[in-house]
Amino acid sequence: MSELADFVLNAFREAGGIVEPPAYGIYEVLLPEDVARRWNVPAYQRLAFADETPAEMADAEDVTTVGYGHPLVETLMEEMRTEPACMQAYINDVRLDKRGLLTLARQALAFPNARLSAVEHKGQVTALCHYVRFNFKAALITDEKRERLVSVVMDAQAGFVVPELVHIERLARLEEEPAFGHLASAPVRWLPGSGNKVLSRPALEGLLERATSAALDELAVPLETLRRRAARYLELDRARLTEYYDDIARDLQRRIERASDDARRASLEDKLAAAQAEREAKLADVEAKYRLRVELELINLQVITQPKRLLPVRIENRTARVERTVVWDPLLHRIEPLVCDVCGRAATRLTLCTGGHLAHAECLLAEQCVDCKRVYCCLCADQMSRCVVCDRPVCVHSLNRCRICGRATCREHVGLCHATDGQPARLPPPEPPKSAPPPPPVEKVEEKPAPPPTPPRAKKARRKTTARTARRAHRPVKKPPRAPVPYKIEVYVEPDAPVVNGFVLTKGRKQIAVRSWELTDDGLLVTCQCEKWYRCPADGTMLEPADVSGIEAQIEEQIEALRREYGIPTRRVFRHIIVHGAPRQVPRLVLRGEWKKR
């Protein structure tokens, strides 16, 4: 069946029509009366398609031959354009029995000036979370037009971009029916007042705005390439036009100098002015031609629902306290990053400001209070002021306001706000640092003769006294917690995607590290989530995959390197495959599917 026939017949079926199998290339179609009236066609039709039906059959009586440009095809295309091609899918095949989220959150999230603790009387809950994938058609326009598709996946609850899930079909099976219908939706955390209305109009509009910015960021590299190309061609066209009109101007100027008649000279001067105006117009046209423009058109969107584990936590220091929700993603096997309250971007390292905001280091104010050392972000700029004497930053909590003149100063310059005839005192410029004096000469120290040896009894008595004094001064010291000890490695081969996950576990099955090997179009991508964080040399590595016969050996080499890294014996490396949804231990690694197709 051709693409045209597939498109037309599927449109008939979706509209409620009946399509009989073809007989000699002719289809019999029966449409509902209202649909036939809307499309302005008979309810019963015999259709033949020009690209697959023999000519002698298409010329039969009461047979309508449909081809590209046929009015019926144009009507169907216009109707399809008016209907948004959006869909909803569900991820059901995930494991939700995850414990110790508070410990994992402390390992995955960092707060330089605060501590993370549990909220009393609140425990882990399971809720439905949503991803929204926006599919854009991007048109990059200069002297030519280039089009491409850009997909951006947004976390609807947290409001940030999840680039790891652009190809989510490789990680999980998307189903049309939910298996967790009894679970409630998680609240929208990035948009106050939305509650559990994840797909409300304000929420979708906000996500679309952020997705548009993310799509433009993704197009930064091709845009820069096009910008350099357009600048080069613009420079060439400018040089060509400048040379052309300079020649015309020189010729006209020479003719003006030779002209003896005033009328002739005036005509040539008019031509020269017209040439200059034409030059400016042509240069403006060339600049408009090579001006880079980006047009983003939203084609459709997809809503993906997945259950996750949520845990309310408290982040606090001596000046502020906030509550946030830690989320465990069972699909990516990680603690989701938190969101910066200033820029809305995700991060695993945030600072708690005194105003109760979590912010990146670059989203904090450049200058902090010189007295109390409180930390403020860009949202709390109104909480900062300056000393009228030294012009240093002081927060409103540490500001000392004078009862006489009403001016505010820092703690060091209290009383100097009206010291100079009612005006603030003027501080002398800081003195340059003095050079350090040269070190004194080193004198020779005469060696003293060694004292005579102490009698044995005196040594023994002194040793006893020292031991007794040490026991009295001894105080119990709390030992620091021991680091988790790697005990075994469990390797799982994902059934629906070319992904192999290796879990480094302790004897009590606590997770220490997760290393994944994913076969992508660019190569074998290695990702690692371990105690080394961003310093892990294996995280983000792109390897060249071996051929079909050697891909298992290559993955085994990677597993062996992981085993040596954590010092785990070979007998404690267990390999599993998923059979009918349940893990089964195998003696050696077996890869199928996408691993063998490349």
C-alpha positions in Angstrom: 0.0 0.0 0.0 1.3 3.4 -1.0 1.7 6.3 1.4 -1.2 8.2 -0.2 -3.5 5.2 0.1 -2.5 4.6 3.7 -3.2 8.3 4.5 -6.6 8.4 2.8 -7.9 5.0 4.1 -6.8 5.7 7.7 -8.6 9.0 7.6 -11.8 7.1 6.5 -11.4 4.6 9.3 -10.8 7.3 12.0 -13.9 9.1 10.8 -16.0 5.9 11.4 -16.1 4.6 7.9 -15.9 1.0 6.7 -13.2 0.1 4.2 -13.4 -3.2 2.4 -10.2 -5.0 1.2 -9.3 -4.1 -2.4 -10.5 -6.2 -5.3 -8.3 -5.7 -8.4 -6.9 -2.5 -6.8 -10.3 -0.9 -6.1 -11.5 -0.1 -2.5 -15.1 0.1 -1.5 -15.7 2.7 1.2 -18.8 3.5 3.2 -18.8 6.8 5.2 -21.2 8.1 7.8 -23.7 10.6 6.4 -22.4 13.6 8.4 -18.8 12.9 7.4 -19.7 12.6 3.7 -21.5 15.9 3.9 -18.6 17.6 5.6 -16.2 16.3 3.0 -18.6 16.9 0.1 -18.3 13.3 -1.2 -20.8 10.4 -1.6 -21.3 8.2 1.4 -20.5 5.1 -0.8 -17.5 5.2 -3.0 -15.3 3.0 -5.0 -11.7 4.4 -4.9 -8.6 3.7 -6.9 -5.2 5.2 -6.3 -3.3 6.5 -9.3 0.1 5.2 -8.1 -1.0 1.5 -7.5 -4.1 0.7 -9.6 -3.8 -0.5 -13.3 -5.0 2.1 -15.8 -7.7 -0.2 -17.2 -9.2 -0.7 -13.8 -9.0 2.9 -12.8 -11.0 3.9 -16.0 -14.0 1.7 -14.9 -17.3 3.3 -14.3 -18.2 4.7 -10.9 -14.6 4.5 -9.8 -12.9 7.6 -8.4 -9.2 7.8 -9.1 -7.4 9.6 -6.2 -4.0 11.1 -6.6 -1.9 13.9 -5.3 -3.7 17.2 -5.7 -7.2 15.6 -5.7 -9.8 17.7 -4.0 -10.5 14.9 -1.5 -6.8 14.7 -0.5 -6.6 18.4 -0.1 -9.8 18.4 2.1 -8.3 15.6 4.3 -5.0 17.4 4.7 -6.7 20.7 5.7 -8.8 18.8 8.3 -5.7 17.0 9.7 -3.9 20.3 10.1 -6.6 21.7 12.3 -6.5 18.8 14.7 -3.5 18.8 17.0 -1.5 15.5 16.7 -0.9 15.2 20.4 -0.9 12.0 22.4 -0.5 10.7 25.9 1.6 7.7 26.9 2.4 5.8 30.1 5.5 4.2 31.6 4.4 1.3 33.7 7.4 -1.1 33.8 9.4 0.6 36.7 10.4 -0.6 40.2 9.1 1.6 43.0 10.4 -0.3 46.0 13.2 2.2 46.8 14.4 2.9 50.4 16.9 5.2 51.9 16.0 8.2 49.8 17.3 10.6 52.5 20.7 9.0 52.4 20.7 9.1 48.6 19.6 12.7 48.6 22.5 13.7 50.9 24.9 11.9 48.5 23.4 13.4 45.3 22.7 17.0 46.4 25.1 19.5 47.9 24.4 22.6 49.9 27.6 24.6 50.9 25.9 26.6 53.6 23.0 24.4 54.7 22.1 20.9 55.8 19.5 18.5 54.6 17.2 16.7 57.0 13.9 14.8 57.1 10.6 16.5 57.8 8.9 15.1 60.9 5.7 13.0 60.4 6.3 12.9 56.6 7.5 9.9 54.8 8.0 8.6 51.3 5.0 8.6 48.9 4.4 7.4 45.4 2.8 9.8 42.9 2.3 10.2 39.2 4.7 12.6 37.6 4.6 13.9 34.0 6.9 14.7 31.2 5.9 16.9 28.3 7.8 16.5 25.0 7.5 19.5 22.7 8.3 18.8 19.0 9.3 22.0 17.1 10.0 22.6 13.5 12.9 25.0 13.4 13.6 27.1 10.3 17.0 28.7 10.0 16.8 31.4 7.4 19.5 33.4 5.8 20.0 33.5 2.0 18.7 30.0 2.1 16.2 28.1 4.4 17.2 25.1 6.4 14.6 23.2 8.4 15.1 20.6 11.2 13.1 19.0 14.0 13.9 19.8 17.6 12.5 17.8 20.5 12.6 19.2 24.1 11.4 17.1 27.1 10.2 19.1 30.1 9.6 17.9 33.6 6.1 19.1 34.2 6.3 19.0 38.0 9.8 20.6 38.4 9.8 22.8 35.3 13.3 22.0 34.0 14.6 20.4 30.8 15.5 16.6 30.9 17.8 16.1 28.0 18.4 12.5 28.9 14.8 11.6 27.9 14.8 13.1 24.4 14.9 9.4 23.1 12.7 8.1 25.9 11.5 5.2 23.7 15.0 3.6 24.0 14.8 3.6 27.8 11.3 2.4 28.4 8.2 0.9 26.7 5.5 3.5 26.2 2.0 2.1 26.7 -1.4 3.5 25.9 -3.1 2.4 29.2 -2.0 3.3 32.7 -1.2 0.6 35.3 -1.1 3.1 38.2 -4.5 4.7 37.9 -5.0 4.6 41.6 -2.2 7.1 42.3 -2.7 10.8 42.5 -0.7 13.3 40.5 2.2 15.1 42.2 1.8 18.8 42.7 3.4 21.3 40.3 6.4 22.7 42.3 7.7 25.4 40.0 4.4 27.3 39.5 2.7 28.5 42.7 -1.0 28.1 42.9 -1.3 25.3 40.3 -1.8 22.5 42.8 -2.2 19.2 41.0 -3.3 20.7 37.7 -0.3 19.6 35.7 -1.9 20.1 32.2 -3.6 23.4 33.0 -3.2 26.3 30.5 -0.9 28.4 32.6 1.4 25.4 33.3 1.6 24.4 29.6 2.3 28.0 28.6 5.1 28.3 31.1 6.6 25.0 30.0 6.3 26.0 26.3 8.2 29.2 27.1 11.0 27.3 28.8 11.0 24.7 26.1 11.4 27.4 23.4 14.5 28.8 25.2 15.9 25.3 25.5 15.3 24.6 21.8 17.2 27.9 20.9 20.1 26.8 23.2 20.2 23.4 21.3 20.4 25.3 18.0 23.3 27.4 19.2 25.9 25.4 17.3 24.2 25.3 13.9 23.2 28.9 14.3 26.9 29.9 14.9 27.9 27.9 11.8 25.3 29.7 9.7 26.2 33.0 11.2 29.8 32.7 10.2 28.8 31.5 6.7 26.4 34.4 6.3 29.0 36.9 7.5 31.5 35.6 4.9 29.0 35.8 2.0 27.8 39.2 3.2 31.4 40.5 3.2 31.9 39.2 -0.4 28.7 40.7 -1.7 29.5 44.1 0.0 32.9 44.1 -1.6 31.4 43.3 -5.0 28.8 46.0 -4.8 31.2 48.6 -3.4 33.7 47.9 -6.2 30.9 48.1 -8.8 29.4 51.4 -7.6 32.9 52.9 -7.0 33.7 52.3 -10.7 30.4 54.0 -11.6 31.1 56.9 -9.3 34.6 57.4 -10.7 33.4 57.3 -14.3 30.6 59.9 -13.6 33.0 62.1 -11.6 35.5 62.1 -14.5 32.7 62.9 -17.0 31.5 65.8 -14.7 35.0 67.3 -14.6 35.2 67.2 -18.4 31.7 68.5 -19.1 31.6 72.1 -20.2 27.9 72.5 -20.5 26.0 73.3 -17.2 23.0 71.3 -18.3 25.2 68.3 -19.0 27.0 68.7 -15.7 23.7 68.9 -13.8 22.5 65.7 -15.5 25.6 63.8 -14.6 25.4 65.0 -11.0 21.9 63.7 -10.8 23.1 60.3 -12.1 25.8 60.3 -9.5 23.3 61.0 -6.7 21.0 58.3 -8.1 24.0 55.8 -8.2 24.8 56.6 -4.5 21.1 56.1 -3.5 21.1 52.8 -5.4 24.3 51.7 -3.7 22.7 52.3 -0.3 19.5 50.4 -1.3 21.5 47.5 -2.6 23.7 47.2 0.5 20.5 47.3 2.6 19.0 44.5 0.5 22.2 42.4 0.9 22.2 42.9 4.7 18.5 41.9 4.9 19.3 38.9 2.7 22.0 37.5 4.9 20.4 38.4 8.2 20.0 35.3 10.3 16.4 34.5 11.5 15.1 31.6 13.5 11.4 30.5 13.3 10.1 27.9 15.7 6.8 26.3 15.1 5.3 23.9 17.6 4.2 20.8 15.7 2.7 18.7 18.6 3.4 17.6 22.1 3.4 14.3 24.0 2.5 13.9 27.6 4.2 10.9 29.3 3.1 9.8 32.8 5.4 7.9 35.1 5.2 7.0 38.8 8.0 8.2 41.1 8.9 8.2 44.8 8.7 11.5 46.6 10.1 12.5 50.0 9.6 15.9 51.7 12.9 17.2 53.1 14.0 20.3 55.0 17.0 22.5 54.0 18.1 24.9 56.7 20.9 27.0 58.2 21.1 29.5 61.0 19.2 32.2 59.0 16.7 30.4 56.8 14.7 27.2 56.4 12.8 25.9 53.4 11.1 22.6 52.5 11.5 20.9 49.2 10.6 17.5 47.7 13.2 15.0 46.8 12.2 12.8 43.9 13.6 9.3 43.0 13.3 8.5 39.3 13.1 4.7 38.9 13.6 5.0 35.1 16.9 6.9 35.3 17.9 5.4 38.7 18.8 8.7 40.2 17.7 11.5 42.6 16.4 14.3 40.5 18.2 17.6 40.8 16.5 20.5 42.5 15.6 23.8 40.7 17.3 27.2 41.1 14.6 29.6 42.3 16.3 32.5 40.3 16.9 31.1 36.8 14.7 27.9 36.9 17.6 25.6 35.8 18.3 22.3 37.5 21.3 21.8 39.7 22.7 19.4 42.2 24.7 22.1 44.1 22.7 25.0 45.4 23.1 27.7 48.1 20.4 28.6 50.5 20.1 32.4 50.7 18.7 34.3 53.7 15.5 35.1 51.9 14.6 31.4 51.6 15.7 30.8 48.0 17.9 28.0 46.6 20.2 29.5 44.0 23.3 28.7 41.8 26.5 30.4 42.8 26.3 32.6 39.7 22.7 33.6 40.7 23.8 35.1 44.1 24.5 38.8 44.5 28.1 39.7 43.7 28.5 41.5 47.0 27.3 40.2 50.3 26.9 41.9 53.7 30.3 42.9 55.3 28.9 42.7 58.9 26.8 39.5 59.3 28.0 37.6 56.2 24.4 36.7 55.2 24.1 35.4 51.7 21.4 36.8 49.3 20.4 35.9 45.8 19.3 38.1 42.9 15.7 37.9 44.1 16.6 39.5 47.4 18.3 42.6 46.0 16.0 44.8 47.9 17.4 43.4 51.2 20.9 45.0 50.5 21.9 48.6 51.1 25.2 50.5 51.4 27.1 52.3 54.1 27.0 56.1 53.4 30.6 56.3 54.7 32.5 53.5 53.1 30.0 52.5 50.4 30.3 48.8 51.3 27.3 46.5 51.0 25.3 46.0 54.2 22.0 44.0 54.6 18.9 45.6 56.2 19.4 43.4 59.3 22.8 44.7 60.0 22.2 48.3 58.9 22.7 50.9 61.7 20.4 53.9 61.1 21.3 57.2 62.9 18.5 58.8 65.0 19.9 62.3 64.2 20.4 62.4 60.5 18.6 59.2 59.4 21.5 57.9 57.4 22.6 54.2 57.6 26.1 52.9 58.1 27.9 49.7 58.8 28.9 48.6 62.3 32.4 50.0 61.8 31.4 53.5 60.9 28.6 54.1 63.4 28.5 57.9 64.3 30.4 59.0 61.2 27.3 59.6 59.1 27.2 63.3 60.0 30.8 63.9 61.3 31.9 66.4 58.6 29.6 69.5 59.0 26.5 67.3 58.9 27.8 65.2 56.0 29.2 61.7 56.1 32.9 61.5 56.9 35.4 61.0 54.1 37.7 58.1 54.5 41.3 58.4 53.4 42.4 56.2 50.6 43.7 52.8 51.6 47.5 52.7 52.1 49.4 50.4 49.7 50.6 47.2 51.3 54.0 47.6 52.9 56.8 45.3 51.7 57.8 42.7 54.3 61.1 43.4 56.1 64.0 41.1 55.2 64.4 38.2 57.5 67.1 38.5 60.2 70.4 36.6 59.7 70.4 33.1 61.1 72.9 32.7 63.9 74.8 29.5 64.4 73.7 27.5 67.5 76.4 25.7 69.3 75.5 22.1 69.9 75.2 21.2 73.6 76.6 18.0 74.8 74.0 15.2 75.2 72.8 14.7 78.8 73.9 11.5 80.5 71.5 8.5 80.1 68.7 8.2 82.6 68.8 5.2 85.0 66.5 2.4 84.1 64.3 2.8 87.2 63.7 6.5 86.5 62.7 5.7 82.9 60.2 3.1 84.1 58.7 5.5 86.7 58.3 8.2 84.1 56.7 5.8 81.6 54.1 4.8 84.3 53.4 8.4 85.2 52.9 9.4 81.5 50.6 6.4 80.9 48.5 7.3 84.0 48.2 11.0 82.9 47.2 9.9 79.4 44.5 7.7 80.8 43.1 10.5 82.9 43.1 12.9 80.0 41.5 10.4 77.6 38.0 11.2 76.5 35.8 9.1 74.2 36.0 10.5 70.7 33.1 9.8 68.3 34.4 7.9 65.4 33.4 9.2 61.9 31.0 6.9 60.0 32.8 4.3 57.9 32.5 4.6 54.1 30.4 1.9 52.5 32.4 -1.1 51.5 31.8 -2.5 48.0 30.7 -6.2 48.1 29.3 -7.2 44.8 28.3 -6.1 41.3 25.0 -6.9 39.7 24.7 -6.3 35.9 21.3 -6.1 34.2 20.7 -6.0 30.5 17.6 -3.8 29.6 15.1 -5.7 27.5 13.7 -2.8 25.5 16.8 -0.6 24.9 20.5 -1.1 24.1 21.5 -0.4 27.7 23.5 -2.4 30.2 23.5 -1.2 33.9 26.1 -2.2 36.5 25.2 -1.7 40.1 27.9 -1.7 42.8 26.3 -2.8 46.1 27.3 -3.3 49.7 26.7 -6.4 51.6 23.4 -4.9 52.8 22.4 -4.2 49.1 23.0 -0.5 49.5 23.8 1.2 46.2 27.3 2.8 45.9 27.6 3.4 42.2 25.6 2.8 38.9 27.5 2.6 35.6 25.6 2.4 32.4 26.7 1.6 28.9 24.2 2.7 26.2 24.6 2.1 22.4 23.7 5.4 20.7 24.1 6.7 17.1 27.3 8.4 18.1 28.9 5.4 19.9 28.9 3.6 23.2 28.0 6.2 25.8 29.3 5.5 29.4 27.5 7.3 32.3 28.3 6.9 35.9 26.7 8.0 39.2 29.1 7.3 42.0 30.7 8.8 45.1 33.2 10.6 42.9 30.4 12.9 41.5 31.6 15.1 38.6 35.3 14.0 39.1 34.5 10.5 37.9 36.7 10.0 34.7 34.3 7.4 33.3 31.1 9.6 33.3 30.2 11.0 29.9 32.8 8.9 28.0 32.0 8.0 24.4 33.6 4.8 23.2 33.8 3.4 19.7 31.6 0.2 19.7 33.0 -3.1 18.6 31.5 -5.1 15.8 28.6 -7.5 16.3 30.8 -10.4 17.2 32.9 -8.5 19.7 30.3 -6.2 21.4 29.8 -8.7 24.3 33.6 -8.9 24.9 33.8 -5.1 24.9 31.1 -4.8 27.6 32.7 -7.5 29.6 36.0 -5.5 29.5 34.1 -2.5 30.9 32.6 -4.6 33.7 36.0 -6.0 34.5 37.4 -2.5 34.7 34.5 -1.6 37.1 35.3 -4.6 39.2 39.0 -3.7 39.5 38.1 -0.1 40.3 36.1 -1.2 43.4 38.3 -4.2 44.3 35.5 -6.8 44.1 36.3 -10.5 43.5 35.3 -12.1 40.2 33.0 -14.5 41.9 30.9 -11.6 43.2 30.0 -10.3 39.7 26.5 -11.5 38.8 24.9 -11.0 35.4 21.2 -10.9 34.8 18.8 -10.7 31.8 15.1 -9.8 32.0 12.8 -12.7 30.9 9.0 -12.1 31.0 9.5 -9.1 33.3 11.7 -11.0 35.9 15.5 -11.0 36.2 17.3 -14.3 35.6 20.9 -14.9 36.4 23.1 -16.0 33.5 26.8 -17.2 33.5 27.8 -14.8 30.7 26.6 -11.6 29.1 24.2 -12.1 26.2 23.2 -9.1 24.1 20.4 -9.1 21.5 18.2 -6.7 19.6 19.7 -3.3 18.8 23.1 -4.6 20.0 23.2 -7.0 17.0 21.7 -4.7 14.4 24.5 -2.2 14.3 
